[in-house]
Amino acid sequence: MFELKNYQKNTLAALGQFLQSCRSIPVAEAFHAILSTQNRGNEQYQPVFDEAPCVCLRIPTGGGKTLLAAHAVALAGKAVKDSDAPIALWLTPSDTIRSQTLEALSNARHPYRQALAHYFGDRVEVCDLESLQTISPHDVGKTCIVVVATIQSFNVTDTARRNVYSFFEELAPHFDNLPGHLSANLEKVIAADLQNQPYLTVADLGRVKYSLANWLHLHQPVVIVDEAHNNRTERFFKTFGRLNPCCVVELTATPVAGNNVLYHVSAQELKAEQMIKLPIVLAEHPEGWRECLRDTVLTRDRLELIAQKETDYIRPIALVQAAPKGNEATVDVVRQYLIEQEHIPENQIAVATGSQKELTGINLFERSCQFAMSSPWRRSKKAGIARLPTCWPPCNRSTHPRMWSSYWGAYCACPTPDFVNRMH
C-alpha cells in the first residue's frame, strides 16, 4: 500500500477526530473545535442532512483525493457507526469517472483497492447499482460494501422514473421481518409506480418498496462525494436526505459556498511533498509537427533508460493528440510517420478516437501491455494516438503541435509515483 504523505495523514486525522467528536457533542461544536486549531474559528457549520455530519476536504488537484476517499470509508464507518463492515455510497460527477473508479476499486493491485484492503482485507465488495442486487443479506455487516454510482442516478424529482427508486423483487430478502420503526421511513409503492412498473398491482400500493434507494436508507451509508462543488442544489440535498446517510464526506479542489470545509491542504504542502511536478516546460517547435514528434521519441527513450535503473517496473508513456480531419497531422498521418520514420513497432501504438478504441480492456499496469493512454485529460472531437512522459496538446494552430515536456506530468500509468516525484 502507498505510504500516505504527511498532509494526507493530517487530513484523515482531522476527519477522524471530527467524526469521533460528533458522537458526544453537536456536529456544529465538533466542527468549530477542529477549525479552531486551524485559526478558522470564525467559520460557521452549515447543517445539511439533519444530524448527519457533512464536511468537505479541500485537496488541490493532484493531491490524491480519491486515495484519501478510500481511506475515509473505513475511518468514517468506524467513527460514526462503530462498524468494521460499513456500507459506502461513492458518488462521482460523470459516468466516465464512475467507470474508472469502479475499475480501480475492483482491482486488487490498484492503490485505491489496497487502501480498502488495508482495513478490511478480503472482506470488500465493490459494485455498481446494477450489480447491487447480487449482494446477499449475509454479506451485510460482515463485508465492507462500496457502491459506486453517479450523482445523476439519484438526483431526480420524480422517483418513479428512475431505476434506483424502482421496486425489485430480488431485493426482498433484505427487507424481511423489518420492525415497524425501520419500515416507517422507507418509501412505499404509490400509483405512479404502477404506471412505470406494470407487474405491480393495486394490491401493492402502500407496501415498502424493495428498491436500491430504500436498501441504502436502511443501512445508513457513508457517502463519499467526488468533485463536491458541482452539487450544491436543493434537489441534491433533498435527494440524499432520502438515503439517510450516517455521514457525508465531500472532496474537491474548489469548494463553494455551503461546503463545510473541515480541512484545507495548501499547494505549498503538496510542493513540500514533491507532489507538484515542476518544472513544466512548454516548448514550441517552429519547424513543424514532425520535429516535435522526433523530440517526443528521443525524450521517451531517454526516460526509459533512467527507468531501467529502478527496482520497480516502470514504463514511460508518450501521449500525442493528433489534429482533426481536414488538417495535416491527423491520426493516420501521425501513425504512419511514427512507424515509417521513427521505426516505432505497430504493436506499441494505440489509437483512441470516437470510433477506434484500441485501449479498451487494456490493463496498462501489466508488463505485457504495449499500449498507453491517449488524450485522457479532456474530451474533444480531436483524435488521439499514443505510444509507449511527454505529451503534446495542440497549440492554436491545429497542424502545429506544441511540446509539453514535463516528464510524466499529471498523466502517468506508472505504478510508482515516488519515482516520478524524484524525477521532478
Summary of the structure (lengths in Angstrom):
residues: 424
radius of gyration: 24.4
end to end distance: 22.4
largest distance: 76.5
contacts: 1308
relative contact order: 0.12
helix: 38%
strand: 16%
